[in-house]
Amino acid sequence: MKDRIYNAFENIKAEEQLKEDTLKSILEKADKRSYTFGRKSIFAVCASLFLLLFVSGFSYNLYFTDSAYIDIDVNPSIELTINRFNYVIDAHAYNEDGNKILKAIDLKYKSYDKAVAVLIGKMEEEGYLQDDGLVSATLRTDWAAEGRLRNLEQTVADTIQKIRSNCRQEIYTVDSVTKESAHEEDVSPAKYLAILKLQEVAPSTTMEECKNHSISEIREEIHSHVSSGSDHNKSHSSHEGNNSQSEEDNDSGVKNESNEHQNEEGMNESNGHQNEEVKNEGNGHQNEAAGNGEYSQGANHSSHSKGQREHE
């Protein structure tokens, strides 16, 4: 730019001093304007970079902030961490079977509905889904619980329908307390709740010994204990009933024996009265007969006396 200005001034006819002064003035103004423009440009670029970094940092933190947890439990037990945009940002296995599944597939940065479909499909491929098996899924979320739950239910139902239609499914939300308690025991919320239920009927059961069992197996154990307890109660009730019946029979025998004794005493007493009456009646007849005899003897004596008087 300076060369062009110099060339332009060479064609101008004027005193050399004037040309030099004018040229110097123009160059100074040009340098000043160029410096000002440069400062503004640098400031604009810096501002843009700062804004870009700020937005990128904010978006990064927002993207990798967990917003929900989806736990899938068949026997491989796996937890998916979901961000606010419904994408998987982390996957965690609760047991060795879960580790085996996660080594074979990559679920990160997939939408959670696609990740769930891939996960269940891989479990079926590895032979974990059986006929009449159970797929348990729980959702712990800070917001949009109803919408996310409906979407999760639909995803699981559609996936199972495609690969193994006779599998059962149960999907529900859990609160933060249940989720945190299950996380401390390193089990899925669904398995955690199933083990708690088993401990109600089998108090000696521990979390550790149930970690590698499927939820279906745990529930079968619950049913077994409940059935066993029911049979024991029936047997105990029957035994008590038999004892009660025996006691009633004994009481009845005692009562019958008492009644027989009373009847016997009554009969003896009645016979005694009858004997006494008969005896009294016999004595009365005898006395009457004796009286009649005396009366007859008296009559005869009177008649004899009368005959003697007539003979005389």
The 8 nearest C-alpha neighbors of each residue, nearest first, counted from 0:
[[1, 3, 2, 4, 5, 29, 26, 6],
 [0, 2, 4, 3, 5, 26, 6, 29],
 [3, 1, 5, 4, 0, 6, 7, 8],
 [2, 4, 6, 0, 1, 5, 7, 8],
 [3, 5, 7, 1, 2, 6, 8, 0],
 [4, 6, 2, 8, 3, 7, 1, 9],
 [7, 5, 3, 9, 4, 8, 2, 10],
 [6, 8, 4, 5, 9, 10, 3, 11],
 [7, 9, 11, 5, 10, 6, 4, 18],
 [10, 8, 6, 11, 7, 5, 12, 18],
 [11, 9, 8, 7, 12, 6, 5, 13],
 [10, 12, 8, 9, 13, 7, 18, 14],
 [13, 11, 10, 14, 9, 8, 15, 18],
 [14, 12, 11, 15, 18, 17, 16, 8],
 [13, 15, 17, 16, 18, 12, 19, 11],
 [14, 16, 18, 17, 19, 13, 20, 12],
 [17, 15, 19, 18, 14, 20, 13, 21],
 [18, 16, 20, 14, 19, 15, 21, 13],
 [17, 19, 15, 21, 16, 20, 22, 14],
 [18, 20, 22, 16, 17, 21, 23, 15],
 [21, 19, 17, 23, 22, 18, 16, 24],
 [20, 22, 24, 18, 23, 19, 17, 25],
 [21, 23, 19, 25, 24, 20, 18, 26],
 [24, 22, 20, 26, 21, 25, 19, 27],
 [25, 23, 21, 27, 22, 26, 20, 28],
 [26, 24, 22, 28, 27, 23, 29, 21],
 [25, 27, 29, 23, 28, 24, 30, 22],
 [26, 28, 30, 24, 29, 25, 31, 23],
 [29, 27, 31, 25, 26, 30, 32, 24],
 [28, 30, 26, 32, 27, 31, 33, 25],
 [29, 31, 33, 27, 28, 32, 34, 26],
 [32, 30, 28, 34, 33, 29, 27, 35],
 [31, 33, 35, 29, 34, 30, 36, 28],
 [32, 34, 30, 36, 31, 35, 37, 29],
 [33, 35, 37, 31, 32, 36, 30, 38],
 [36, 34, 32, 38, 37, 33, 31, 39],
 [37, 35, 39, 33, 34, 38, 40, 32],
 [36, 38, 34, 40, 35, 39, 33, 41],
 [39, 37, 41, 35, 40, 36, 42, 34],
 [40, 38, 42, 36, 37, 41, 43, 35],
 [39, 41, 37, 43, 38, 42, 36, 44],
 [40, 42, 44, 38, 43, 39, 45, 37],
 [41, 43, 39, 45, 40, 44, 46, 38],
 [44, 42, 46, 40, 41, 45, 39, 47],
 [43, 45, 47, 41, 46, 42, 48, 40],
 [46, 44, 48, 42, 47, 43, 49, 41],
 [45, 47, 43, 49, 44, 48, 42, 50],
 [48, 46, 44, 50, 45, 49, 51, 43],
 [47, 49, 51, 45, 50, 46, 52, 44],
 [50, 48, 52, 46, 51, 47, 53, 45],
 [51, 49, 53, 47, 48, 52, 54, 46],
 [50, 52, 48, 54, 49, 53, 55, 47],
 [51, 53, 55, 49, 50, 54, 56, 48],
 [54, 52, 50, 56, 55, 51, 49, 57],
 [53, 55, 57, 51, 56, 52, 58, 50],
 [54, 56, 52, 58, 53, 57, 51, 59],
 [57, 55, 59, 53, 58, 54, 52, 60],
 [56, 58, 54, 60, 59, 55, 53, 61],
 [57, 59, 61, 55, 56, 60, 62, 54],
 [58, 60, 56, 62, 57, 61, 55, 63],
 [61, 59, 57, 63, 62, 58, 64, 56],
 [60, 62, 58, 64, 59, 63, 57, 83],
 [61, 63, 59, 60, 64, 58, 82, 83],
 [62, 64, 60, 61, 59, 65, 82, 88],
 [63, 65, 61, 62, 82, 60, 66, 83],
 [66, 64, 82, 81, 67, 80, 63, 83],
 [65, 67, 82, 83, 81, 141, 140, 64],
 [68, 66, 140, 81, 139, 65, 80, 141],
 [69, 67, 80, 139, 79, 138, 81, 140],
 [68, 70, 138, 79, 137, 78, 71, 80],
 [71, 69, 78, 137, 136, 77, 187, 79],
 [70, 72, 136, 77, 76, 135, 78, 69],
 [73, 71, 76, 135, 74, 75, 134, 136],
 [74, 72, 134, 75, 213, 133, 76, 135],
 [73, 75, 213, 76, 72, 212, 127, 96],
 [74, 76, 97, 96, 73, 72, 77, 94],
 [75, 77, 72, 93, 97, 74, 71, 92],
 [78, 76, 92, 71, 91, 70, 97, 93],
 [77, 79, 70, 91, 90, 69, 92, 71],
 [80, 78, 90, 69, 68, 89, 70, 81],
 [79, 81, 68, 89, 87, 88, 67, 65],
 [80, 82, 87, 67, 86, 65, 85, 66],
 [83, 81, 65, 66, 85, 84, 86, 64],
 [82, 84, 66, 85, 81, 62, 65, 64],
 [83, 85, 82, 86, 62, 81, 110, 66],
 [86, 84, 82, 83, 81, 110, 111, 87],
 [85, 87, 110, 81, 111, 109, 108, 82],
 [88, 86, 81, 108, 107, 109, 80, 111],
 [87, 89, 107, 80, 108, 81, 86, 63],
 [88, 90, 80, 87, 79, 107, 91, 81],
 [91, 89, 79, 78, 80, 92, 77, 106],
 [90, 92, 78, 77, 79, 93, 89, 98],
 [93, 91, 77, 97, 98, 94, 76, 78],
 [92, 94, 76, 186, 77, 185, 97, 91],
 [95, 93, 97, 96, 92, 76, 98, 75],
 [96, 94, 98, 97, 99, 93, 92, 75],
 [97, 95, 75, 99, 98, 94, 100, 74],
 [96, 98, 75, 92, 100, 94, 95, 99],
 [99, 97, 95, 101, 92, 100, 96, 102],
 [98, 100, 96, 97, 102, 101, 95, 103],
 [99, 101, 97, 103, 98, 102, 96, 104],
 [102, 100, 98, 104, 103, 99, 97, 105],
 [103, 101, 99, 100, 104, 98, 105, 97],
 [102, 104, 101, 100, 99, 105, 121, 98],
 [105, 103, 101, 102, 106, 100, 118, 121],
 [106, 104, 107, 101, 103, 102, 114, 109],
 [105, 107, 114, 109, 104, 108, 87, 90],
 [108, 106, 87, 88, 109, 105, 89, 90],
 [109, 107, 87, 86, 88, 106, 110, 89],
 [108, 110, 86, 107, 87, 106, 114, 111],
 [111, 109, 86, 113, 112, 85, 87, 114],
 [110, 112, 114, 86, 113, 87, 85, 115],
 [111, 113, 115, 114, 110, 154, 116, 151],
 [114, 112, 116, 111, 115, 110, 117, 109],
 [113, 115, 111, 117, 112, 116, 106, 109],
 [116, 114, 118, 112, 113, 117, 111, 119],
 [115, 117, 113, 119, 114, 118, 158, 120],
 [118, 116, 120, 114, 115, 119, 121, 113],
 [119, 117, 115, 121, 120, 116, 114, 122],
 [120, 118, 122, 116, 121, 117, 115, 123],
 [119, 121, 117, 123, 118, 122, 116, 124],
 [120, 122, 124, 118, 123, 119, 117, 125],
 [123, 121, 119, 125, 127, 124, 120, 118],
 [122, 124, 128, 126, 120, 121, 125, 127],
 [123, 125, 121, 122, 126, 120, 127, 128],
 [126, 124, 122, 123, 127, 121, 128, 100],
 [127, 125, 123, 124, 128, 122, 129, 121],
 [126, 128, 122, 123, 125, 129, 74, 73],
 [129, 127, 123, 126, 132, 122, 130, 73],
 [130, 128, 132, 131, 127, 126, 166, 123],
 [129, 131, 132, 166, 165, 128, 163, 164],
 [130, 132, 166, 165, 129, 167, 133, 128],
 [133, 131, 129, 166, 130, 167, 128, 134],
 [132, 134, 167, 168, 166, 135, 73, 215],
 [135, 133, 168, 73, 72, 167, 169, 136],
 [134, 136, 169, 72, 168, 71, 170, 133],
 [137, 135, 71, 170, 70, 72, 169, 134],
 [136, 138, 171, 70, 172, 170, 69, 173],
 [139, 137, 172, 69, 68, 173, 140, 171],
 [138, 140, 68, 67, 173, 172, 174, 69],
 [139, 141, 67, 142, 144, 66, 138, 68],
 [142, 140, 66, 67, 139, 144, 143, 175],
 [141, 143, 144, 140, 66, 67, 145, 147],
 [144, 142, 146, 145, 147, 141, 140, 148],
 [143, 145, 147, 142, 146, 148, 140, 141],
 [146, 144, 148, 147, 143, 149, 142, 150],
 [147, 145, 149, 148, 143, 144, 150, 151],
 [146, 148, 150, 144, 149, 145, 151, 143],
 [147, 149, 151, 145, 150, 146, 144, 152],
 [150, 148, 152, 146, 151, 147, 145, 153],
 [149, 151, 147, 153, 148, 152, 154, 146],
 [150, 152, 148, 154, 153, 149, 147, 155],
 [153, 151, 149, 155, 150, 154, 156, 148],
 [152, 154, 156, 150, 151, 155, 157, 149],
 [153, 155, 151, 157, 152, 156, 112, 158],
 [156, 154, 158, 152, 157, 153, 159, 151],
 [155, 157, 153, 159, 154, 158, 160, 152],
 [158, 156, 160, 154, 155, 159, 153, 161],
 [157, 159, 155, 161, 160, 156, 116, 154],
 [160, 158, 163, 156, 162, 161, 157, 164],
 [159, 161, 164, 157, 158, 162, 163, 156],
 [162, 160, 158, 159, 163, 157, 164, 156],
 [161, 163, 159, 160, 164, 158, 120, 123],
 [164, 162, 159, 165, 160, 166, 161, 130],
 [163, 165, 160, 159, 166, 162, 161, 167],
 [166, 164, 131, 163, 130, 167, 132, 160],
 [167, 165, 131, 132, 164, 133, 163, 130],
 [166, 168, 133, 132, 131, 134, 165, 169],
 [167, 169, 134, 133, 135, 166, 170, 156],
 [170, 168, 135, 136, 134, 171, 167, 133],
 [169, 171, 136, 137, 135, 152, 168, 172],
 [170, 172, 137, 138, 173, 169, 136, 148],
 [171, 173, 138, 137, 139, 174, 170, 148],
 [174, 172, 139, 138, 177, 137, 178, 171],
 [175, 173, 176, 177, 178, 139, 172, 140],
 [174, 176, 178, 177, 179, 173, 139, 180],
 [177, 175, 179, 178, 174, 180, 173, 181],
 [178, 176, 180, 175, 179, 174, 181, 173],
 [177, 179, 175, 181, 176, 180, 188, 182],
 [178, 180, 182, 176, 181, 177, 175, 183],
 [181, 179, 177, 183, 182, 178, 176, 184],
 [182, 180, 184, 178, 188, 186, 183, 179],
 [181, 183, 185, 179, 184, 180, 178, 186],
 [182, 184, 180, 185, 181, 179, 186, 178],
 [183, 185, 181, 182, 186, 180, 206, 191],
 [186, 184, 182, 183, 93, 181, 187, 210],
 [187, 185, 181, 184, 93, 182, 191, 190],
 [186, 188, 190, 189, 181, 191, 70, 76],
 [187, 189, 191, 181, 190, 178, 192, 186],
 [190, 188, 192, 191, 187, 193, 135, 137],
 [191, 189, 193, 187, 192, 188, 214, 194],
 [190, 192, 188, 194, 189, 193, 181, 187],
 [193, 191, 195, 189, 190, 194, 188, 196],
 [192, 194, 190, 196, 195, 191, 189, 197],
 [195, 193, 197, 191, 196, 192, 190, 198],
 [196, 194, 198, 192, 197, 193, 191, 199],
 [195, 197, 193, 199, 194, 198, 192, 200],
 [196, 198, 194, 221, 199, 195, 200, 201],
 [197, 199, 202, 201, 195, 196, 200, 204],
 [198, 200, 196, 197, 201, 202, 195, 194],
 [201, 199, 198, 197, 202, 224, 225, 221],
 [200, 202, 198, 203, 199, 204, 197, 224],
 [203, 201, 198, 204, 199, 200, 197, 205],
 [202, 204, 201, 205, 198, 200, 199, 197],
 [203, 205, 202, 198, 201, 206, 197, 208],
 [206, 204, 207, 208, 203, 209, 198, 194],
 [207, 205, 209, 208, 210, 194, 204, 184],
 [206, 208, 205, 210, 209, 211, 184, 204],
 [207, 209, 206, 205, 210, 211, 204, 212],
 [208, 210, 212, 206, 207, 211, 205, 194],
 [211, 209, 207, 212, 208, 206, 186, 94],
 [210, 212, 209, 213, 94, 208, 74, 207],
 [213, 211, 209, 210, 216, 214, 217, 74],
 [212, 214, 74, 216, 215, 73, 217, 211],
 [213, 215, 217, 216, 190, 218, 212, 193],
 [214, 216, 218, 213, 217, 219, 133, 132],
 [217, 215, 219, 213, 214, 218, 212, 220],
 [218, 216, 214, 220, 219, 215, 221, 213],
 [217, 219, 221, 215, 220, 216, 214, 222],
 [218, 220, 222, 216, 221, 217, 223, 215],
 [219, 221, 223, 217, 218, 222, 224, 216],
 [222, 220, 218, 224, 197, 219, 223, 225],
 [223, 221, 219, 225, 220, 224, 226, 218],
 [222, 224, 220, 226, 221, 225, 227, 219],
 [225, 223, 227, 221, 226, 222, 228, 220],
 [224, 226, 222, 228, 227, 223, 229, 221],
 [227, 225, 229, 223, 228, 224, 222, 230],
 [228, 226, 224, 230, 229, 225, 223, 231],
 [229, 227, 231, 225, 226, 230, 224, 232],
 [228, 230, 226, 232, 227, 231, 225, 233],
 [231, 229, 233, 227, 232, 228, 234, 226],
 [232, 230, 228, 234, 233, 229, 235, 227],
 [233, 231, 235, 229, 230, 234, 236, 228],
 [232, 234, 230, 236, 231, 235, 237, 229],
 [235, 233, 237, 231, 236, 232, 238, 230],
 [234, 236, 232, 238, 237, 233, 231, 239],
 [235, 237, 233, 239, 234, 238, 232, 240],
 [238, 236, 240, 234, 239, 235, 233, 241],
 [239, 237, 235, 241, 240, 236, 234, 242],
 [238, 240, 242, 236, 237, 241, 243, 235],
 [239, 241, 237, 243, 238, 242, 236, 244],
 [242, 240, 244, 238, 243, 239, 245, 237],
 [243, 241, 245, 239, 244, 240, 246, 238],
 [242, 244, 240, 246, 241, 245, 239, 247],
 [245, 243, 247, 241, 246, 242, 248, 240],
 [246, 244, 248, 242, 247, 243, 249, 241],
 [245, 247, 249, 243, 244, 248, 250, 242],
 [246, 248, 244, 250, 245, 249, 251, 243],
 [249, 247, 251, 245, 246, 250, 252, 244],
 [250, 248, 252, 246, 251, 247, 245, 253],
 [251, 249, 247, 253, 248, 252, 246, 254],
 [250, 252, 248, 254, 249, 253, 247, 255],
 [253, 251, 249, 255, 254, 250, 256, 248],
 [254, 252, 256, 250, 255, 251, 257, 249],
 [253, 255, 251, 257, 252, 256, 258, 250],
 [254, 256, 258, 252, 257, 253, 259, 251],
 [257, 255, 259, 253, 258, 254, 252, 260],
 [258, 256, 254, 260, 255, 259, 253, 261],
 [259, 257, 255, 261, 260, 256, 262, 254],
 [258, 260, 262, 256, 261, 257, 263, 255],
 [261, 259, 257, 263, 258, 262, 256, 264],
 [260, 262, 258, 264, 259, 263, 265, 257],
 [263, 261, 265, 259, 260, 264, 258, 266],
 [264, 262, 260, 266, 265, 261, 259, 267],
 [263, 265, 261, 267, 266, 262, 268, 260],
 [266, 264, 262, 268, 263, 267, 269, 261],
 [265, 267, 269, 263, 268, 264, 270, 262],
 [268, 266, 270, 264, 269, 265, 271, 263],
 [267, 269, 271, 265, 266, 270, 264, 272],
 [268, 270, 266, 272, 271, 267, 265, 273],
 [269, 271, 273, 267, 272, 268, 274, 266],
 [272, 270, 268, 274, 269, 273, 267, 275],
 [271, 273, 275, 269, 270, 274, 276, 268],
 [272, 274, 270, 276, 271, 275, 277, 269],
 [275, 273, 277, 271, 276, 272, 278, 270],
 [274, 276, 278, 272, 273, 277, 279, 271],
 [277, 275, 273, 279, 278, 274, 280, 272],
 [276, 278, 280, 274, 275, 279, 281, 273],
 [279, 277, 275, 281, 280, 276, 274, 282],
 [280, 278, 282, 276, 281, 277, 275, 283],
 [279, 281, 277, 283, 278, 282, 276, 284],
 [282, 280, 278, 284, 283, 279, 277, 285],
 [281, 283, 285, 279, 284, 280, 286, 278],
 [284, 282, 280, 286, 281, 285, 287, 279],
 [283, 285, 287, 281, 282, 286, 288, 280],
 [284, 286, 282, 288, 287, 283, 289, 281],
 [287, 285, 289, 283, 288, 284, 282, 290],
 [286, 288, 284, 290, 285, 289, 283, 291],
 [287, 289, 285, 291, 290, 286, 284, 292],
 [290, 288, 292, 286, 291, 287, 285, 293],
 [289, 291, 287, 293, 292, 288, 286, 294],
 [290, 292, 294, 288, 289, 293, 295, 287],
 [293, 291, 289, 295, 294, 290, 296, 288],
 [292, 294, 296, 290, 295, 291, 297, 289],
 [293, 295, 291, 297, 292, 296, 290, 298],
 [296, 294, 298, 292, 297, 293, 291, 299],
 [297, 295, 293, 299, 298, 294, 292, 300],
 [298, 296, 294, 300, 295, 299, 293, 301],
 [299, 297, 295, 301, 296, 300, 302, 294],
 [298, 300, 302, 296, 301, 297, 295, 303],
 [301, 299, 303, 297, 302, 298, 296, 304],
 [300, 302, 298, 304, 299, 303, 297, 305],
 [301, 303, 299, 305, 300, 304, 298, 306],
 [304, 302, 300, 306, 305, 301, 299, 307],
 [305, 303, 301, 307, 306, 302, 300, 308],
 [304, 306, 302, 308, 303, 307, 301, 309],
 [307, 305, 303, 309, 304, 308, 310, 302],
 [308, 306, 310, 304, 309, 305, 311, 303],
 [307, 309, 305, 311, 306, 310, 304, 303],
 [308, 310, 306, 307, 311, 305, 304, 303],
 [311, 309, 307, 308, 306, 305, 304, 303],
 [310, 308, 309, 307, 306, 305, 304, 303]]
